[in-house]
Amino acid sequence: MLLTIQNEVLPEIFLTIAEFYKYPDQKFYDALISDELLDELRERMEKIEVKTDCLTQQADIPDFHQFKQEYLRCFIGMDQPSALPVESIYKVWTTDEQAQINIANEKGYLMGDSALHIKHLIEGLGLEIPEEYKQMPDHLTILLELLVYTIEHCQTDEVKQFLDDHFDWLTDFKERLIEIEALPLFISITESLISCIEQTKLIIKS
Amino acid sequence: MVKMTRRNFLKTAAATGVASTSLKFSFNEYSKAAANAEVEKRHTLCNGCSNMCGLFVYVKNGRVVKAEGNPIHLKNKGKICARGHGMVADIYNPDRVTRPMKRVGEQEFEPISWEQAFSEIGEKLTGIIDEHSANSVTWLEHGVRGKNYADIFLDYIGSPNYITHYATCFSSKTNVWSRMMATNLFGDHENSDYMLFVGRNFAGGIIPNGMRKVLKATRERGAKLVVVDPRCCELAKVADEWIPIKPGTDLAFFLAIAHVLVTEDLKDRKFTREYVENFEEFWNANRNCTPEWAEEITDVPADKIREIARDLAKHAPKAFLETGYHGLNAHYQNSVQQAQMNVIINALLGNMYQRGGLLPSASVEFGQFETKRPPEKEKGPRVDGAGEEGPYATVEAVRGIPQRVPQLVEEGKIKALFIYHYNPLRTCPDPEYQKKIKDADLVVSMPIDWNETSLYTADYILPECYFMERAELPVQTSGHITHDYPQIAMRTEVVEPMEDTKPLLDIMKGIAKEIGAEEYFDFTVDDWAKAMIEPLGVTLEHLKEAGCIEFRNQGIDPKFPLEGGEPALNTPSGKVEFSVGLYKVNGFSGVPRWIPPKVEPKRQDEFRLIHGKQPWHSHHITSNNPYLMAISEQYDATRMWINKERADKLGIKTGDTVTVESEIAKKEVEVKATELLHPDCVWVPSAYGGFSKKAETAYGVGINWNDFLPAMVEPIAGSTMGQEVIVRVRKEGK
């Protein structure tokens, strides 16, 4: 378990970022446009010495209705190509040699090997996820909550292992967000997440 | 400061909070262990097309890892076609509707809970019924998988409006066979010596075991296979002969075949005398339909027509004119009459109930499920007019007229629409006209993926789970190909639903609860299935495990049905009726007579637009499947075919992009110039032309014949007349 100041800061950072990948509700949106949410996030990121240049004040946040539509377009996929925040999508579906269906060696599909592993971890740690994510356990918001759980409850080497295994696809995800011309806020929050993940690895290493 | 409440999704499970000792934090370690997990074998029925082939699916760690054909199942006998392989893997395609959706803008939706969806739909539906009556409510589906549940729903509210897609598929055939034969017969391909397929691409709309039977007959026994089709289709490529007929003239070809059979005394006299009613009426109406007359109309030489008729007779009763399916049976103004001629030619050959000819399906009698039914309510006339007094009196009510729905919405006669497993915006004529559906007060779509109908018209999208994620009632495997012994098969739940989706029964339970009909849906699939198979002496557990069961003690008896020595078909005379009384009393000819196609190409740049299946697609339902669309890309398969000679005259060559224009649409597409197509037509595959941006793989690929086809109703069977459309073709930029 991490016993430094970061142990308090990191969970706050990752849980805040996780909120961006959940379908937005009014409270989240109000907090977002009030600036306080991003100010707090920036402050915490600075505490762990992560640059916040990419997280400049967002002037481009549309009204709540449009913000929800942007979320749907980017993260659920509706009416436009999407960038699903799901690990399986960005990795080869399986390395299991017994799998003989045609997507076995393809990327772009749900419920890949990474999803099975997350399901295994969630069950093994005595956790539960809500119904709508049950068959999509490697959704980024779940991964981030699970990361926080490991930071708070698991050994350092386990946190490191989790970071190495399940956050190596975020650059591809960010590229996809750029490709589909996602709301700049979603791109910058993902850039911030990537920086925070890298910094967390360094913190753990030291 | 605005305080945000975090919505943490991960919760501590009720039972434990302690890490398991077998927990593997390392992905690599976990993967090694997972590779040794047990593999379970489960059964389902494919959903790649409507054949519902039997599939054994292997499940490991809760995922599908392999599928193979059920070796018993009549339709596939251990094989899986390309569509089947594509559909199996598609369970993990992220392009599905993942949870209930509510429209909040032109093409804008937001996810809602099932509870909210049911509650709002129930409230709106009740209001519509109170204000406009239950007759304004319509259930629209591909057919007929949702019918059992839809019937309860419609009975409860008191609506007669159950409408299927069959007007775009084969409604002429079912209309004719139900009146002339009161049963269906199918080609005994395996034992036939001569098979004539007209407008029927058996290798495109592929049934794996059907093609196996055809090829077994031709290659092992030397049976002759003749294909008459404007296009050298996939079946023509393995045939002895391909005869490129002028599209829309098959009726004339059939009338001339009959003419030869009669005038050359080649018909089966005994069968005609004993089992046919109204032969004279037919013959008196058509005695001038000589092969020479037909040659002028069809472009098939008179001598070739004579040769085919004589060959059919020579090999009869082990010869048949294939009874067909989608194709001629919904495409032309004369589709009903050509379907009548199919019955007549086969009857003249005396091949009915004969091995190598036409045989009935082997079948069993399912038991009835005694569930609590809603009290009977008086229902008004069907809103589409099918089977009602009026212009559509001869249309089968069980099929309906789906292409009238947008008009009925516009006229205010349909206020609420429930659309299940059906995408009329892409698979019915004229998508712009179809979009009127959205003007109904309540449109509920129950799809798997983001199809065009859901995106453009639905107020609510209630996603059904994937076919491998749900159980359905047992079915008989019969149809299209013959088999001595009856079989039953069942689709069972192979894996848990991937998303927040539900099987149709659960969706119906949710809606029923909100409108006070909960008690009529108080059963499970298993309850109903048990009642169905109870008289057959098999258990549900056995059926689920085997997937498909054959009853070898109940073989078919290939004899013409007799009672007390008299013909006993369920027709008015007990015989094959060459003249249909119902048609007569409604002002149509009882016997088939020559009717030309409704439209004809005239100018140098005009063509009849025809379409057909490719063996790896099922019309549009497979077009968002990346695996199957990769095959399309590999073969440049989205190109429109055009006759090479006519293409040359227009300065068009293979690979050129051309403009295709009808009265209602103008599109661009690449072409393939080929000698393998009749000069009068251009041909497009039926799979493409997706315009739902959310169905990313299908979006914007190719064109679709429905783009160009105005909505029309054939007056006897109600079909869409899908090939009665003329297009002008010119090279892009000209």
HADDOCK unambig.tbl for C-alpha pairs under 7 A between the chains (distance, minus, plus):
assign (segid A and resid 27 and name CA) (segid B and resid 4 and name CA) 5.66 0.50 0.50
assign (segid A and resid 28 and name CA) (segid B and resid 4 and name CA) 5.65 0.50 0.50
assign (segid A and resid 30 and name CA) (segid B and resid 2 and name CA) 6.72 0.50 0.50
assign (segid A and resid 31 and name CA) (segid B and resid 2 and name CA) 5.12 0.50 0.50
assign (segid A and resid 31 and name CA) (segid B and resid 3 and name CA) 6.31 0.50 0.50
assign (segid A and resid 31 and name CA) (segid B and resid 4 and name CA) 5.78 0.50 0.50
assign (segid A and resid 34 and name CA) (segid B and resid 2 and name CA) 6.65 0.50 0.50
assign (segid A and resid 36 and name CA) (segid B and resid 1 and name CA) 6.41 0.50 0.50
assign (segid A and resid 69 and name CA) (segid B and resid 108 and name CA) 6.87 0.50 0.50
assign (segid A and resid 77 and name CA) (segid B and resid 694 and name CA) 6.64 0.50 0.50
assign (segid A and resid 78 and name CA) (segid B and resid 694 and name CA) 5.02 0.50 0.50
assign (segid A and resid 79 and name CA) (segid B and resid 693 and name CA) 4.63 0.50 0.50
assign (segid A and resid 79 and name CA) (segid B and resid 694 and name CA) 4.40 0.50 0.50
assign (segid A and resid 80 and name CA) (segid B and resid 693 and name CA) 5.50 0.50 0.50
assign (segid A and resid 80 and name CA) (segid B and resid 694 and name CA) 5.61 0.50 0.50
assign (segid A and resid 81 and name CA) (segid B and resid 694 and name CA) 6.76 0.50 0.50
assign (segid A and resid 81 and name CA) (segid B and resid 696 and name CA) 6.32 0.50 0.50
assign (segid A and resid 96 and name CA) (segid B and resid 35 and name CA) 5.95 0.50 0.50
assign (segid A and resid 98 and name CA) (segid B and resid 65 and name CA) 6.95 0.50 0.50
assign (segid A and resid 99 and name CA) (segid B and resid 65 and name CA) 4.34 0.50 0.50
assign (segid A and resid 99 and name CA) (segid B and resid 66 and name CA) 5.96 0.50 0.50
assign (segid A and resid 100 and name CA) (segid B and resid 65 and name CA) 5.80 0.50 0.50
assign (segid A and resid 100 and name CA) (segid B and resid 66 and name CA) 5.01 0.50 0.50
assign (segid A and resid 101 and name CA) (segid B and resid 65 and name CA) 5.81 0.50 0.50
assign (segid A and resid 101 and name CA) (segid B and resid 66 and name CA) 5.32 0.50 0.50
assign (segid A and resid 101 and name CA) (segid B and resid 89 and name CA) 6.19 0.50 0.50
assign (segid A and resid 102 and name CA) (segid B and resid 89 and name CA) 6.58 0.50 0.50
assign (segid A and resid 103 and name CA) (segid B and resid 89 and name CA) 6.35 0.50 0.50
assign (segid A and resid 109 and name CA) (segid B and resid 92 and name CA) 5.22 0.50 0.50
assign (segid A and resid 109 and name CA) (segid B and resid 93 and name CA) 5.28 0.50 0.50
assign (segid A and resid 109 and name CA) (segid B and resid 94 and name CA) 6.18 0.50 0.50
assign (segid A and resid 110 and name CA) (segid B and resid 92 and name CA) 4.89 0.50 0.50
assign (segid A and resid 110 and name CA) (segid B and resid 93 and name CA) 6.46 0.50 0.50
assign (segid A and resid 110 and name CA) (segid B and resid 94 and name CA) 6.19 0.50 0.50
assign (segid A and resid 111 and name CA) (segid B and resid 92 and name CA) 6.66 0.50 0.50
assign (segid A and resid 117 and name CA) (segid B and resid 27 and name CA) 6.42 0.50 0.50
assign (segid A and resid 117 and name CA) (segid B and resid 30 and name CA) 6.65 0.50 0.50
assign (segid A and resid 121 and name CA) (segid B and resid 23 and name CA) 6.71 0.50 0.50
assign (segid A and resid 124 and name CA) (segid B and resid 19 and name CA) 5.45 0.50 0.50
assign (segid A and resid 124 and name CA) (segid B and resid 20 and name CA) 4.82 0.50 0.50
assign (segid A and resid 124 and name CA) (segid B and resid 23 and name CA) 5.56 0.50 0.50
assign (segid A and resid 125 and name CA) (segid B and resid 17 and name CA) 6.59 0.50 0.50
assign (segid A and resid 125 and name CA) (segid B and resid 18 and name CA) 6.12 0.50 0.50
assign (segid A and resid 125 and name CA) (segid B and resid 19 and name CA) 4.28 0.50 0.50
assign (segid A and resid 125 and name CA) (segid B and resid 20 and name CA) 6.34 0.50 0.50
assign (segid A and resid 126 and name CA) (segid B and resid 12 and name CA) 5.99 0.50 0.50
assign (segid A and resid 126 and name CA) (segid B and resid 13 and name CA) 5.37 0.50 0.50
assign (segid A and resid 126 and name CA) (segid B and resid 16 and name CA) 5.29 0.50 0.50
assign (segid A and resid 126 and name CA) (segid B and resid 17 and name CA) 4.67 0.50 0.50
assign (segid A and resid 126 and name CA) (segid B and resid 18 and name CA) 5.92 0.50 0.50
assign (segid A and resid 126 and name CA) (segid B and resid 19 and name CA) 6.20 0.50 0.50
assign (segid A and resid 127 and name CA) (segid B and resid 10 and name CA) 6.40 0.50 0.50
assign (segid A and resid 127 and name CA) (segid B and resid 11 and name CA) 5.44 0.50 0.50
assign (segid A and resid 127 and name CA) (segid B and resid 12 and name CA) 4.35 0.50 0.50
assign (segid A and resid 127 and name CA) (segid B and resid 13 and name CA) 4.78 0.50 0.50
assign (segid A and resid 128 and name CA) (segid B and resid 10 and name CA) 5.62 0.50 0.50
assign (segid A and resid 128 and name CA) (segid B and resid 11 and name CA) 5.07 0.50 0.50
assign (segid A and resid 128 and name CA) (segid B and resid 12 and name CA) 5.91 0.50 0.50
assign (segid A and resid 128 and name CA) (segid B and resid 13 and name CA) 5.27 0.50 0.50
assign (segid A and resid 129 and name CA) (segid B and resid 9 and name CA) 5.85 0.50 0.50
assign (segid A and resid 129 and name CA) (segid B and resid 10 and name CA) 4.89 0.50 0.50
assign (segid A and resid 129 and name CA) (segid B and resid 11 and name CA) 6.34 0.50 0.50
assign (segid A and resid 130 and name CA) (segid B and resid 9 and name CA) 6.23 0.50 0.50
assign (segid A and resid 131 and name CA) (segid B and resid 500 and name CA) 6.93 0.50 0.50
assign (segid A and resid 132 and name CA) (segid B and resid 499 and name CA) 6.19 0.50 0.50
assign (segid A and resid 132 and name CA) (segid B and resid 500 and name CA) 5.13 0.50 0.50
assign (segid A and resid 135 and name CA) (segid B and resid 498 and name CA) 4.84 0.50 0.50
assign (segid A and resid 135 and name CA) (segid B and resid 499 and name CA) 6.21 0.50 0.50
assign (segid A and resid 145 and name CA) (segid B and resid 10 and name CA) 6.67 0.50 0.50
assign (segid A and resid 158 and name CA) (segid B and resid 25 and name CA) 6.32 0.50 0.50
assign (segid A and resid 161 and name CA) (segid B and resid 25 and name CA) 6.92 0.50 0.50
assign (segid A and resid 161 and name CA) (segid B and resid 26 and name CA) 6.13 0.50 0.50
assign (segid A and resid 162 and name CA) (segid B and resid 25 and name CA) 6.92 0.50 0.50
assign (segid A and resid 165 and name CA) (segid B and resid 27 and name CA) 6.19 0.50 0.50
